[in-house]
Amino acid sequence: MNKKIIMRLSALLMTAFLMLSIGMQAFALSPSTGDVIYINTNTTAKQGGTGAEYKHGGYAIDLLTTRDGYGGTPNYTPQYNGKTYVYCIEHTATFNTTKYDIELLDDSPYWRSLSDDAQQGITYTSIYGFPAATPTQLDVYTVDDAYSATQVIMWEFRATRS
């Protein structure tokens, strides 16, 4: 066989292997573009020790979870205690609705306005923060503590906006 054909076949096989071993896991963990999710916005995160509301920059931190249109919880992962937690990356954004259409991050003007460092930091925070890591693994007392810490780290990364 021609060396060029062998190289192309090898590249194709490695690509297929990577897609099957990594891509399928990511695909199974996420809602898809075009899905509709509903966000519960009626719970403010409370500090584990004092019960006081968590705030950052003068804004209360809402504990955001998903639900379907009938009040249940969609089966998105990672979950913690049967809930799927979501985060807001735009610190001062207000929720005008509880219904959101899923879109690709690259289609979001706000996401595109963030620096590469901010995008990477927010991505890593979502991978390694709560709920992928439990409150115990994050060395905090409650779900609210873990959620708030993850949310604030995301907001701090967005401060490096370009």
For each residue, the residues with C-beta under 8 A, 3 or more apart:
1: 5 6
2: 5 6
3: 6 7
4: 7 8
5: 1 2 8 9
6: 1 2 3 9 10
7: 3 4 10 11
8: 4 5 11 12
9: 5 6 12 13
10: 6 7 13 14
11: 7 8 14 15
12: 8 9 15 16
13: 9 10 16 17
14: 10 11 17 18
15: 11 12 18 19
16: 12 13 19 20
17: 13 14 20 21
18: 14 15 21 22 23
19: 15 16 22 23 24
20: 16 17 23 24
21: 17 18 24 25
22: 18 19 25 26
23: 18 19 20 26 27
24: 19 20 21 27 28
25: 21 22 28 29
26: 22 23 29 30
27: 23 24 30
28: 24 25 77
29: 25 26 76 77 78
30: 26 27 76
31: 35 37 74 76 102
32: 35 102
33: 102 103 104
34: 101 102
35: 31 32 101 102
36: 69 99 100 101 102
37: 31 66 68 74 76 86 99 100 102
38: 66 67 68 69 98 99 100
39: 64 65 66 67 86 95 98 99 100
40: 43 64 65 66 67 98
41: 62 64 95 98
42:
43: 40 62 63 65
44: 53 54 60 61 62 63
45: 53 54 60 61 62 63 144 147 148 151
46: 51 52 53 54 142 144
47: 50 51 52 53 54 144 145 148
48: 140 141 142 144 145
49: 141
50: 47
51: 46 47
52: 46 47
53: 44 45 46 47 60 61
54: 44 45 46 47 60 61 144 148
55: 58 59 60 61
56: 59 61 91 148 151 152 155
57: 91 92 155
58: 55
59: 55 56 91 92
60: 44 45 53 54 55
61: 44 45 53 54 55 56 147 148 151 152
62: 41 43 44 45 88 95
63: 43 44 45 85 143 144 147
64: 39 40 41 85 86 87 88
65: 39 40 43 73 83 84 85 86
66: 37 38 39 40 73 74 76 83 84 86
67: 38 39 40 71 72 73 74
68: 37 38 71 72 73 74
69: 36 38
70:
71: 67 68
72: 67 68
73: 65 66 67 68 79 82 83 84
74: 31 37 66 67 68 84
75: 79
76: 29 30 31 37 66 79 84
77: 28 29 84
78: 29 84 131 132
79: 73 75 76 82 83 84 85 131
80: 83 85 130 131 134 143
81: 143
82: 73 79
83: 65 66 73 79 80 131
84: 65 66 73 74 76 77 78 79 131
85: 63 64 65 79 80 130 131 147
86: 37 39 64 65 66
87: 64 126 150 151 154
88: 62 64 91 93 151
89: 110 111 114 122 154 155 158
90: 93 110 158
91: 56 57 59 88 155 158
92: 57 59
93: 88 90
94:
95: 39 41 62 98
96:
97: 100
98: 38 39 40 41 95
99: 36 37 38 39
100: 36 37 38 39 97
101: 34 35 36
102: 31 32 33 34 35 36 37
103: 33 107 108
104: 33 107 108
105: 108 111
106: 111 112
107: 103 104
108: 103 104 105 111 112
109: 112 113
110: 89 90 113 114
111: 89 105 106 108 114 119
112: 106 108 109
113: 109 110 161 162
114: 89 110 111 118 119 122 158 160 161 162
115: 118 119 160 161 162
116: 119 120
117: 120 121 157 160
118: 114 115 121 122 157 158 159 160 161 162
119: 111 114 115 116 122 123
120: 116 117 123 124
121: 117 118 124 125 153 154 157 160
122: 89 114 118 119 125 126 154 157 158
123: 119 120 126 127
124: 120 121 127 128
125: 121 122 128 129 150 153 154 157
126: 87 122 123 129 132 150 154
127: 123 124 132
128: 124 125 132 133
129: 125 126 132 133 138 146 149 150 153 154
130: 80 85 133 134 135 138 143 146 147 149 150
131: 78 79 80 83 84 85 134 146
132: 78 126 127 128 129
133: 128 129 130 137 138 146
134: 80 130 131 137 138 146
135: 130 138 140 141 142 143 145 146
136: 139
137: 133 134
138: 129 130 133 134 135 145 146 149
139: 136
140: 48 135 145 146 149
141: 48 49 135 145
142: 46 48 135 145 146
143: 63 80 81 130 135 146 147
144: 45 46 47 48 54 63 147 148
145: 47 48 135 138 140 141 142 148 149
146: 129 130 131 133 134 135 138 140 142 143 149 150
147: 45 61 63 85 130 143 144 150 151
148: 45 47 54 56 61 144 145 151 152
149: 129 130 138 140 145 146 152 153
150: 87 125 126 129 130 146 147 153 154
151: 45 56 61 87 88 147 148 154 155
152: 56 61 148 149 155 156
153: 121 125 129 149 150 156 157
154: 87 89 121 122 125 126 129 150 151 157 158
155: 56 57 89 91 151 152 158 159
156: 152 153 159
157: 117 118 121 122 125 153 154 160
158: 89 90 91 114 118 122 154 155 161
159: 118 155 156
160: 114 115 117 118 121 157
161: 113 114 115 118 158
162: 113 114 115 118
